[in-house]
């Protein structure tokens, strides 16, 4: 099971590597390391695999 993912910031377009603890599912807010804008990180577990997606978390979503 993956603990790190490379994601693309929905604001600045930079690729950033993030770490998600093995037992985390659901969503949380994290700031971009490059531009400091907030992301909503969604972690979904399907069987033995986890998937991570990002969306803006500035109220425009």
mmCIF file of the N, C-alpha and C atoms, coordinates in Angstrom:
data_MODEL
# 
_entry.id   MODEL 
# 
loop_
_atom_site.group_PDB 
_atom_site.id 
_atom_site.type_symbol 
_atom_site.label_atom_id 
_atom_site.label_alt_id 
_atom_site.label_comp_id 
_atom_site.label_asym_id 
_atom_site.label_entity_id 
_atom_site.label_seq_id 
_atom_site.pdbx_PDB_ins_code 
_atom_site.Cartn_x 
_atom_site.Cartn_y 
_atom_site.Cartn_z 
_atom_site.occupancy 
_atom_site.B_iso_or_equiv 
_atom_site.pdbx_formal_charge 
_atom_site.auth_seq_id 
_atom_site.auth_comp_id 
_atom_site.auth_asym_id 
_atom_site.auth_atom_id 
_atom_site.pdbx_PDB_model_num 
ATOM 1   N N  . UNK A 1 1  ? 0.858   -1.178 0.000   1.00 0.00 ? 1  UNK A N  1 
ATOM 2   C CA . UNK A 1 1  ? 0.000   0.000  0.000   1.00 0.00 ? 1  UNK A CA 1 
ATOM 3   C C  . UNK A 1 1  ? 0.902   1.237  0.000   1.00 0.00 ? 1  UNK A C  1 
ATOM 4   N N  . UNK A 1 2  ? 0.551   2.196  -0.820  1.00 0.00 ? 2  UNK A N  1 
ATOM 5   C CA . UNK A 1 2  ? 1.353   3.415  -0.936  1.00 0.00 ? 2  UNK A CA 1 
ATOM 6   C C  . UNK A 1 2  ? 1.120   4.345  0.253   1.00 0.00 ? 2  UNK A C  1 
ATOM 7   N N  . UNK A 1 3  ? 2.184   5.032  0.675   1.00 0.00 ? 3  UNK A N  1 
ATOM 8   C CA . UNK A 1 3  ? 2.085   6.064  1.704   1.00 0.00 ? 3  UNK A CA 1 
ATOM 9   C C  . UNK A 1 3  ? 2.430   7.435  1.152   1.00 0.00 ? 3  UNK A C  1 
ATOM 10  N N  . UNK A 1 4  ? 3.119   7.486  0.007   1.00 0.00 ? 4  UNK A N  1 
ATOM 11  C CA . UNK A 1 4  ? 3.449   8.766  -0.627  1.00 0.00 ? 4  UNK A CA 1 
ATOM 12  C C  . UNK A 1 4  ? 2.890   8.792  -2.038  1.00 0.00 ? 4  UNK A C  1 
ATOM 13  N N  . UNK A 1 5  ? 2.458   9.983  -2.432  1.00 0.00 ? 5  UNK A N  1 
ATOM 14  C CA . UNK A 1 5  ? 1.920   10.205 -3.772  1.00 0.00 ? 5  UNK A CA 1 
ATOM 15  C C  . UNK A 1 5  ? 2.502   11.492 -4.318  1.00 0.00 ? 5  UNK A C  1 
ATOM 16  N N  . UNK A 1 6  ? 2.688   11.526 -5.629  1.00 0.00 ? 6  UNK A N  1 
ATOM 17  C CA . UNK A 1 6  ? 3.030   12.769 -6.299  1.00 0.00 ? 6  UNK A CA 1 
ATOM 18  C C  . UNK A 1 6  ? 1.720   13.316 -6.858  1.00 0.00 ? 6  UNK A C  1 
ATOM 19  N N  . UNK A 1 7  ? 1.367   14.516 -6.424  1.00 0.00 ? 7  UNK A N  1 
ATOM 20  C CA . UNK A 1 7  ? 0.116   15.147 -6.836  1.00 0.00 ? 7  UNK A CA 1 
ATOM 21  C C  . UNK A 1 7  ? 0.434   16.477 -7.511  1.00 0.00 ? 7  UNK A C  1 
ATOM 22  N N  . UNK A 1 8  ? -0.505  16.978 -8.296  1.00 0.00 ? 8  UNK A N  1 
ATOM 23  C CA . UNK A 1 8  ? -0.328  18.256 -8.977  1.00 0.00 ? 8  UNK A CA 1 
ATOM 24  C C  . UNK A 1 8  ? -1.236  19.287 -8.326  1.00 0.00 ? 8  UNK A C  1 
ATOM 25  N N  . UNK A 1 9  ? -0.644  20.381 -7.887  1.00 0.00 ? 9  UNK A N  1 
ATOM 26  C CA . UNK A 1 9  ? -1.411  21.433 -7.225  1.00 0.00 ? 9  UNK A CA 1 
ATOM 27  C C  . UNK A 1 9  ? -2.434  22.023 -8.191  1.00 0.00 ? 9  UNK A C  1 
ATOM 28  N N  . UNK A 1 10 ? -3.703  22.126 -7.775  1.00 0.00 ? 10 UNK A N  1 
ATOM 29  C CA . UNK A 1 10 ? -4.731  22.693 -8.649  1.00 0.00 ? 10 UNK A CA 1 
ATOM 30  C C  . UNK A 1 10 ? -4.620  24.214 -8.797  1.00 0.00 ? 10 UNK A C  1 
ATOM 31  N N  . UNK A 1 11 ? -3.731  24.852 -8.068  1.00 0.00 ? 11 UNK A N  1 
ATOM 32  C CA . UNK A 1 11 ? -3.518  26.295 -8.171  1.00 0.00 ? 11 UNK A CA 1 
ATOM 33  C C  . UNK A 1 11 ? -2.313  26.630 -9.041  1.00 0.00 ? 11 UNK A C  1 
ATOM 34  N N  . UNK A 1 12 ? -1.124  26.143 -8.635  1.00 0.00 ? 12 UNK A N  1 
ATOM 35  C CA . UNK A 1 12 ? 0.116   26.548 -9.312  1.00 0.00 ? 12 UNK A CA 1 
ATOM 36  C C  . UNK A 1 12 ? 0.610   25.529 -10.334 1.00 0.00 ? 12 UNK A C  1 
ATOM 37  N N  . UNK A 1 13 ? 0.042   24.313 -10.327 1.00 0.00 ? 13 UNK A N  1 
ATOM 38  C CA . UNK A 1 13 ? 0.419   23.309 -11.307 1.00 0.00 ? 13 UNK A CA 1 
ATOM 39  C C  . UNK A 1 13 ? 1.706   22.559 -11.000 1.00 0.00 ? 13 UNK A C  1 
ATOM 40  N N  . UNK A 1 14 ? 2.326   22.837 -9.861  1.00 0.00 ? 14 UNK A N  1 
ATOM 41  C CA . UNK A 1 14 ? 3.557   22.141 -9.489  1.00 0.00 ? 14 UNK A CA 1 
ATOM 42  C C  . UNK A 1 14 ? 3.265   20.729 -8.987  1.00 0.00 ? 14 UNK A C  1 
ATOM 43  N N  . UNK A 1 15 ? 4.158   19.804 -9.303  1.00 0.00 ? 15 UNK A N  1 
ATOM 44  C CA . UNK A 1 15 ? 4.069   18.450 -8.755  1.00 0.00 ? 15 UNK A CA 1 
ATOM 45  C C  . UNK A 1 15 ? 4.694   18.451 -7.372  1.00 0.00 ? 15 UNK A C  1 
ATOM 46  N N  . UNK A 1 16 ? 3.970   17.912 -6.403  1.00 0.00 ? 16 UNK A N  1 
ATOM 47  C CA . UNK A 1 16 ? 4.410   17.891 -5.003  1.00 0.00 ? 16 UNK A CA 1 
ATOM 48  C C  . UNK A 1 16 ? 4.209   16.479 -4.469  1.00 0.00 ? 16 UNK A C  1 
ATOM 49  N N  . UNK A 1 17 ? 5.177   15.983 -3.718  1.00 0.00 ? 17 UNK A N  1 
ATOM 50  C CA . UNK A 1 17 ? 5.036   14.675 -3.093  1.00 0.00 ? 17 UNK A CA 1 
ATOM 51  C C  . UNK A 1 17 ? 4.428   14.856 -1.707  1.00 0.00 ? 17 UNK A C  1 
ATOM 52  N N  . UNK A 1 18 ? 3.360   14.096 -1.428  1.00 0.00 ? 18 UNK A N  1 
ATOM 53  C CA . UNK A 1 18 ? 2.733   14.167 -0.106  1.00 0.00 ? 18 UNK A CA 1 
ATOM 54  C C  . UNK A 1 18 ? 2.762   12.789 0.543   1.00 0.00 ? 18 UNK A C  1 
ATOM 55  N N  . UNK A 1 19 ? 2.781   12.793 1.858   1.00 0.00 ? 19 UNK A N  1 
ATOM 56  C CA . UNK A 1 19 ? 2.732   11.573 2.660   1.00 0.00 ? 19 UNK A CA 1 
ATOM 57  C C  . UNK A 1 19 ? 1.368   11.509 3.328   1.00 0.00 ? 19 UNK A C  1 
ATOM 58  N N  . UNK A 1 20 ? 0.738   10.338 3.257   1.00 0.00 ? 20 UNK A N  1 
ATOM 59  C CA . UNK A 1 20 ? -0.537  10.107 3.934   1.00 0.00 ? 20 UNK A CA 1 
ATOM 60  C C  . UNK A 1 20 ? -0.360  8.879  4.819   1.00 0.00 ? 20 UNK A C  1 
ATOM 61  N N  . UNK A 1 21 ? -0.611  9.057  6.114   1.00 0.00 ? 21 UNK A N  1 
ATOM 62  C CA . UNK A 1 21 ? -0.469  7.956  7.069   1.00 0.00 ? 21 UNK A CA 1 
ATOM 63  C C  . UNK A 1 21 ? -1.276  6.746  6.595   1.00 0.00 ? 21 UNK A C  1 
ATOM 64  N N  . UNK A 1 22 ? -0.763  5.538  6.834   1.00 0.00 ? 22 UNK A N  1 
ATOM 65  C CA . UNK A 1 22 ? -1.401  4.320  6.325   1.00 0.00 ? 22 UNK A CA 1 
ATOM 66  C C  . UNK A 1 22 ? -2.854  4.110  6.751   1.00 0.00 ? 22 UNK A C  1 
ATOM 67  N N  . UNK A 1 23 ? -3.249  4.617  7.918   1.00 0.00 ? 23 UNK A N  1 
ATOM 68  C CA . UNK A 1 23 ? -4.615  4.382  8.399   1.00 0.00 ? 23 UNK A CA 1 
ATOM 69  C C  . UNK A 1 23 ? -5.591  5.510  8.068   1.00 0.00 ? 23 UNK A C  1 
ATOM 70  N N  . UNK A 1 24 ? -5.165  6.511  7.289   1.00 0.00 ? 24 UNK A N  1 
ATOM 71  C CA . UNK A 1 24 ? -6.016  7.669  6.986   1.00 0.00 ? 24 UNK A CA 1 
ATOM 72  C C  . UNK A 1 24 ? -6.889  7.393  5.774   1.00 0.00 ? 24 UNK A C  1 
ATOM 73  N N  . UNK A 1 25 ? -8.206  7.656  5.931   1.00 0.00 ? 25 UNK A N  1 
ATOM 74  C CA . UNK A 1 25 ? -9.145  7.691  4.812   1.00 0.00 ? 25 UNK A CA 1 
ATOM 75  C C  . UNK A 1 25 ? -10.034 8.911  5.024   1.00 0.00 ? 25 UNK A C  1 
ATOM 76  N N  . UNK A 1 26 ? -10.795 9.284  4.020   1.00 0.00 ? 26 UNK A N  1 
ATOM 77  C CA . UNK A 1 26 ? -11.643 10.463 4.130   1.00 0.00 ? 26 UNK A CA 1 
ATOM 78  C C  . UNK A 1 26 ? -10.947 11.673 3.541   1.00 0.00 ? 26 UNK A C  1 
ATOM 79  N N  . UNK A 1 27 ? -11.239 12.855 4.078   1.00 0.00 ? 27 UNK A N  1 
ATOM 80  C CA . UNK A 1 27 ? -10.627 14.060 3.519   1.00 0.00 ? 27 UNK A CA 1 
ATOM 81  C C  . UNK A 1 27 ? -10.023 14.926 4.610   1.00 0.00 ? 27 UNK A C  1 
ATOM 82  N N  . UNK A 1 28 ? -9.034  15.717 4.206   1.00 0.00 ? 28 UNK A N  1 
ATOM 83  C CA . UNK A 1 28 ? -8.396  16.661 5.109   1.00 0.00 ? 28 UNK A CA 1 
ATOM 84  C C  . UNK A 1 28 ? -7.847  17.821 4.287   1.00 0.00 ? 28 UNK A C  1 
ATOM 85  N N  . UNK A 1 29 ? -7.525  18.904 4.954   1.00 0.00 ? 29 UNK A N  1 
ATOM 86  C CA . UNK A 1 29 ? -6.990  20.096 4.298   1.00 0.00 ? 29 UNK A CA 1 
ATOM 87  C C  . UNK A 1 29 ? -5.481  20.120 4.495   1.00 0.00 ? 29 UNK A C  1 
ATOM 88  N N  . UNK A 1 30 ? -4.762  20.425 3.418   1.00 0.00 ? 30 UNK A N  1 
ATOM 89  C CA . UNK A 1 30 ? -3.306  20.565 3.474   1.00 0.00 ? 30 UNK A CA 1 
ATOM 90  C C  . UNK A 1 30 ? -2.910  21.688 2.527   1.00 0.00 ? 30 UNK A C  1 
ATOM 91  N N  . UNK A 1 31 ? -1.944  22.491 2.927   1.00 0.00 ? 31 UNK A N  1 
ATOM 92  C CA . UNK A 1 31 ? -1.474  23.586 2.079   1.00 0.00 ? 31 UNK A CA 1 
ATOM 93  C C  . UNK A 1 31 ? -0.396  23.110 1.118   1.00 0.00 ? 31 UNK A C  1 
ATOM 94  N N  . UNK A 1 32 ? -0.381  23.691 -0.075  1.00 0.00 ? 32 UNK A N  1 
ATOM 95  C CA . UNK A 1 32 ? 0.658   23.416 -1.061  1.00 0.00 ? 32 UNK A CA 1 
ATOM 96  C C  . UNK A 1 32 ? 1.997   23.923 -0.526  1.00 0.00 ? 32 UNK A C  1 
ATOM 97  N N  . UNK A 1 33 ? 3.034   23.102 -0.649  1.00 0.00 ? 33 UNK A N  1 
ATOM 98  C CA . UNK A 1 33 ? 4.364   23.502 -0.205  1.00 0.00 ? 33 UNK A CA 1 
ATOM 99  C C  . UNK A 1 33 ? 4.959   24.605 -1.075  1.00 0.00 ? 33 UNK A C  1 
ATOM 100 N N  . UNK A 1 34 ? 4.453   24.758 -2.298  1.00 0.00 ? 34 UNK A N  1 
ATOM 101 C CA . UNK A 1 34 ? 5.007   25.730 -3.240  1.00 0.00 ? 34 UNK A CA 1 
ATOM 102 C C  . UNK A 1 34 ? 4.293   27.075 -3.144  1.00 0.00 ? 34 UNK A C  1 
ATOM 103 N N  . UNK A 1 35 ? 2.950   27.080 -3.278  1.00 0.00 ? 35 UNK A N  1 
ATOM 104 C CA . UNK A 1 35 ? 2.208   28.348 -3.342  1.00 0.00 ? 35 UNK A CA 1 
ATOM 105 C C  . UNK A 1 35 ? 1.382   28.632 -2.089  1.00 0.00 ? 35 UNK A C  1 
ATOM 106 N N  . UNK A 1 36 ? 1.340   27.689 -1.150  1.00 0.00 ? 36 UNK A N  1 
ATOM 107 C CA . UNK A 1 36 ? 0.651   27.834 0.147   1.00 0.00 ? 36 UNK A CA 1 
ATOM 108 C C  . UNK A 1 36 ? -0.871  27.901 0.067   1.00 0.00 ? 36 UNK A C  1 
ATOM 109 N N  . UNK A 1 37 ? -1.458  27.620 -1.079  1.00 0.00 ? 37 UNK A N  1 
ATOM 110 C CA . UNK A 1 37 ? -2.916  27.580 -1.178  1.00 0.00 ? 37 UNK A CA 1 
ATOM 111 C C  . UNK A 1 37 ? -3.430  26.257 -0.619  1.00 0.00 ? 37 UNK A C  1 
ATOM 112 N N  . UNK A 1 38 ? -4.671  26.257 -0.091  1.00 0.00 ? 38 UNK A N  1 
ATOM 113 C CA . UNK A 1 38 ? -5.199  25.057 0.562   1.00 0.00 ? 38 UNK A CA 1 
ATOM 114 C C  . UNK A 1 38 ? -5.789  24.036 -0.412  1.00 0.00 ? 38 UNK A C  1 
ATOM 115 N N  . UNK A 1 39 ? -5.468  22.782 -0.167  1.00 0.00 ? 39 UNK A N  1 
ATOM 116 C CA . UNK A 1 39 ? -6.050  21.663 -0.911  1.00 0.00 ? 39 UNK A CA 1 
ATOM 117 C C  . UNK A 1 39 ? -7.012  20.908 -0.016  1.00 0.00 ? 39 UNK A C  1 
ATOM 118 N N  . UNK A 1 40 ? -8.018  20.313 -0.628  1.00 0.00 ? 40 UNK A N  1 
ATOM 119 C CA . UNK A 1 40 ? -8.811  19.276 0.042   1.00 0.00 ? 40 UNK A CA 1 
ATOM 120 C C  . UNK A 1 40 ? -8.293  17.956 -0.518  1.00 0.00 ? 40 UNK A C  1 
ATOM 121 N N  . UNK A 1 41 ? -7.656  17.173 0.339   1.00 0.00 ? 41 UNK A N  1 
ATOM 122 C CA . UNK A 1 41 ? -7.098  15.881 -0.051  1.00 0.00 ? 41 UNK A CA 1 
ATOM 123 C C  . UNK A 1 41 ? -8.131  14.815 0.285   1.00 0.00 ? 41 UNK A C  1 
ATOM 124 N N  . UNK A 1 42 ? -8.528  14.047 -0.706  1.00 0.00 ? 42 UNK A N  1 
ATOM 125 C CA . UNK A 1 42 ? -9.505  12.973 -0.523  1.00 0.00 ? 42 UNK A CA 1 
ATOM 126 C C  . UNK A 1 42 ? -8.778  11.641 -0.646  1.00 0.00 ? 42 UNK A C  1 
ATOM 127 N N  . UNK A 1 43 ? -8.885  10.796 0.396   1.00 0.00 ? 43 UNK A N  1 
ATOM 128 C CA . UNK A 1 43 ? -8.238  9.486  0.408   1.00 0.00 ? 43 UNK A CA 1 
ATOM 129 C C  . UNK A 1 43 ? -9.332  8.421  0.451   1.00 0.00 ? 43 UNK A C  1 
ATOM 130 N N  . UNK A 1 44 ? -9.336  7.560  -0.555  1.00 0.00 ? 44 UNK A N  1 
ATOM 131 C CA . UNK A 1 44 ? -10.345 6.509  -0.664  1.00 0.00 ? 44 UNK A CA 1 
ATOM 132 C C  . UNK A 1 44 ? -9.636  5.160  -0.671  1.00 0.00 ? 44 UNK A C  1 
ATOM 133 N N  . UNK A 1 45 ? -10.149 4.221  0.097   1.00 0.00 ? 45 UNK A N  1 
ATOM 134 C CA . UNK A 1 45 ? -9.595  2.870  0.104   1.00 0.00 ? 45 UNK A CA 1 
ATOM 135 C C  . UNK A 1 45 ? -10.572 1.957  -0.604  1.00 0.00 ? 45 UNK A C  1 
ATOM 136 N N  . UNK A 1 46 ? -10.050 1.192  -1.571  1.00 0.00 ? 46 UNK A N  1 
ATOM 137 C CA . UNK A 1 46 ? -10.856 0.240  -2.330  1.00 0.00 ? 46 UNK A CA 1 
ATOM 138 C C  . UNK A 1 46 ? -10.135 -1.098 -2.278  1.00 0.00 ? 46 UNK A C  1 
ATOM 139 N N  . UNK A 1 47 ? -10.633 -1.991 -1.463  1.00 0.00 ? 47 UNK A N  1 
ATOM 140 C CA . UNK A 1 47 ? -9.945  -3.258 -1.261  1.00 0.00 ? 47 UNK A CA 1 
ATOM 141 C C  . UNK A 1 47 ? -8.620  -3.005 -0.569  1.00 0.00 ? 47 UNK A C  1 
ATOM 142 N N  . UNK A 1 48 ? -7.530  -3.446 -1.183  1.00 0.00 ? 48 UNK A N  1 
ATOM 143 C CA . UNK A 1 48 ? -6.214  -3.251 -0.604  1.00 0.00 ? 48 UNK A CA 1 
ATOM 144 C C  . UNK A 1 48 ? -5.486  -2.030 -1.134  1.00 0.00 ? 48 UNK A C  1 
ATOM 145 N N  . UNK A 1 49 ? -6.148  -1.231 -1.963  1.00 0.00 ? 49 UNK A N  1 
ATOM 146 C CA . UNK A 1 49 ? -5.490  -0.068 -2.552  1.00 0.00 ? 49 UNK A CA 1 
ATOM 147 C C  . UNK A 1 49 ? -6.105  1.228  -2.056  1.00 0.00 ? 49 UNK A C  1 
ATOM 148 N N  . UNK A 1 50 ? -5.273  2.267  -1.968  1.00 0.00 ? 50 UNK A N  1 
ATOM 149 C CA . UNK A 1 50 ? -5.767  3.601  -1.628  1.00 0.00 ? 50 UNK A CA 1 
ATOM 150 C C  . UNK A 1 50 ? -5.544  4.522  -2.817  1.00 0.00 ? 50 UNK A C  1 
ATOM 151 N N  . UNK A 1 51 ? -6.445  5.472  -2.963  1.00 0.00 ? 51 UNK A N  1 
ATOM 152 C CA . UNK A 1 51 ? -6.377  6.456  -4.032  1.00 0.00 ? 51 UNK A CA 1 
ATOM 153 C C  . UNK A 1 51 ? -6.462  7.841  -3.415  1.00 0.00 ? 51 UNK A C  1 
ATOM 154 N N  . UNK A 1 52 ? -5.689  8.774  -3.954  1.00 0.00 ? 52 UNK A N  1 
ATOM 155 C CA . UNK A 1 52 ? -5.661  10.143 -3.446  1.00 0.00 ? 52 UNK A CA 1 
ATOM 156 C C  . UNK A 1 52 ? -6.040  11.083 -4.574  1.00 0.00 ? 52 UNK A C  1 
ATOM 157 N N  . UNK A 1 53 ? -6.924  12.043 -4.276  1.00 0.00 ? 53 UNK A N  1 
ATOM 158 C CA . UNK A 1 53 ? -7.254  13.091 -5.245  1.00 0.00 ? 53 UNK A CA 1 
ATOM 159 C C  . UNK A 1 53 ? -7.242  14.445 -4.531  1.00 0.00 ? 53 UNK A C  1 
ATOM 160 N N  . UNK A 1 54 ? -7.037  15.496 -5.320  1.00 0.00 ? 54 UNK A N  1 
ATOM 161 C CA . UNK A 1 54 ? -6.975  16.862 -4.779  1.00 0.00 ? 54 UNK A CA 1 
ATOM 162 C C  . UNK A 1 54 ? -8.045  17.728 -5.391  1.00 0.00 ? 54 UNK A C  1 
ATOM 163 N N  . UNK A 1 55 ? -8.492  18.707 -4.627  1.00 0.00 ? 55 UNK A N  1 
ATOM 164 C CA . UNK A 1 55 ? -9.382  19.746 -5.128  1.00 0.00 ? 55 UNK A CA 1 
ATOM 165 C C  . UNK A 1 55 ? -9.021  21.031 -4.398  1.00 0.00 ? 55 UNK A C  1 
ATOM 166 N N  . UNK A 1 56 ? -9.402  22.146 -4.947  1.00 0.00 ? 56 UNK A N  1 
ATOM 167 C CA . UNK A 1 56 ? -9.213  23.421 -4.273  1.00 0.00 ? 56 UNK A CA 1 
ATOM 168 C C  . UNK A 1 56 ? -10.032 23.449 -2.993  1.00 0.00 ? 56 UNK A C  1 
ATOM 169 N N  . UNK A 1 57 ? -9.518  24.100 -1.962  1.00 0.00 ? 57 UNK A N  1 
ATOM 170 C CA . UNK A 1 57 ? -10.244 24.208 -0.696  1.00 0.00 ? 57 UNK A CA 1 
ATOM 171 C C  . UNK A 1 57 ? -10.334 25.676 -0.276  1.00 0.00 ? 57 UNK A C  1 
ATOM 172 N N  . UNK A 1 58 ? -10.616 26.537 -1.266  1.00 0.00 ? 58 UNK A N  1 
ATOM 173 C CA . UNK A 1 58 ? -10.679 27.969 -1.002  1.00 0.00 ? 58 UNK A CA 1 
ATOM 174 C C  . UNK A 1 58 ? -12.111 28.505 -1.059  1.00 0.00 ? 58 UNK A C  1 
ATOM 175 N N  . UNK A 1 59 ? -13.084 27.600 -1.093  1.00 0.00 ? 59 UNK A N  1 
ATOM 176 C CA . UNK A 1 59 ? -14.479 28.016 -1.180  1.00 0.00 ? 59 UNK A CA 1 
ATOM 177 C C  . UNK A 1 59 ? -15.002 28.047 -2.593  1.00 0.00 ? 59 UNK A C  1 
ATOM 178 N N  . UNK A 1 60 ? -14.132 27.862 -3.599  1.00 0.00 ? 60 UNK A N  1 
ATOM 179 C CA . UNK A 1 60 ? -14.570 27.890 -5.003  1.00 0.00 ? 60 UNK A CA 1 
ATOM 180 C C  . UNK A 1 60 ? -14.981 26.516 -5.508  1.00 0.00 ? 60 UNK A C  1 
ATOM 181 N N  . UNK A 1 61 ? -14.768 25.511 -4.689  1.00 0.00 ? 61 UNK A N  1 
ATOM 182 C CA . UNK A 1 61 ? -15.093 24.164 -5.113  1.00 0.00 ? 61 UNK A CA 1 
ATOM 183 C C  . UNK A 1 61 ? -16.551 23.966 -4.986  1.00 0.00 ? 61 UNK A C  1 
# 
